[in-house]
């Protein structure tokens, strides 16, 4: 049987660790690692919401992923236009 508490506490752990990784992330030079650092908290939020409602969790994951990727790609393109070493 699927235990709801395991899903909830795993989501909280991923949210905390992912938020710390996102804060440390700007020091990382690889854009793939930066995007992974921002994806970890969105997976954590989705796991937390999965304990309440499956549809809300899926919509949150899709929306968070799309918004984070748009912002991150825009920032990378802007830095490359300025000539910064990304």
C-alpha positions, 0 to 999 in steps of 0.5 A: 500500500502506498504510504502518503507520509512517505510522499509528503516527507520526500517532497518536503526534503526535495523542496528544502534541498532543491531550494538550497541548491538553487541558491548555490546554483548561480555559482555553477557554470554549467546551464544544465546543472542550473536547470536541474537545481531549479527542477528539484524544488518543483518536483518536491512541491509536486510530491507534496501536492500529490498527497492532496490531489493528483490533478493539482500536482500534475498541473503544478509540476507542468506550470512550474517547469515551463515557467522556470525553464523560460526564465532560465533560458532567457537569463542564459541568452541574455548573459551570452549576448552580453559576452559573459562566460556562461 
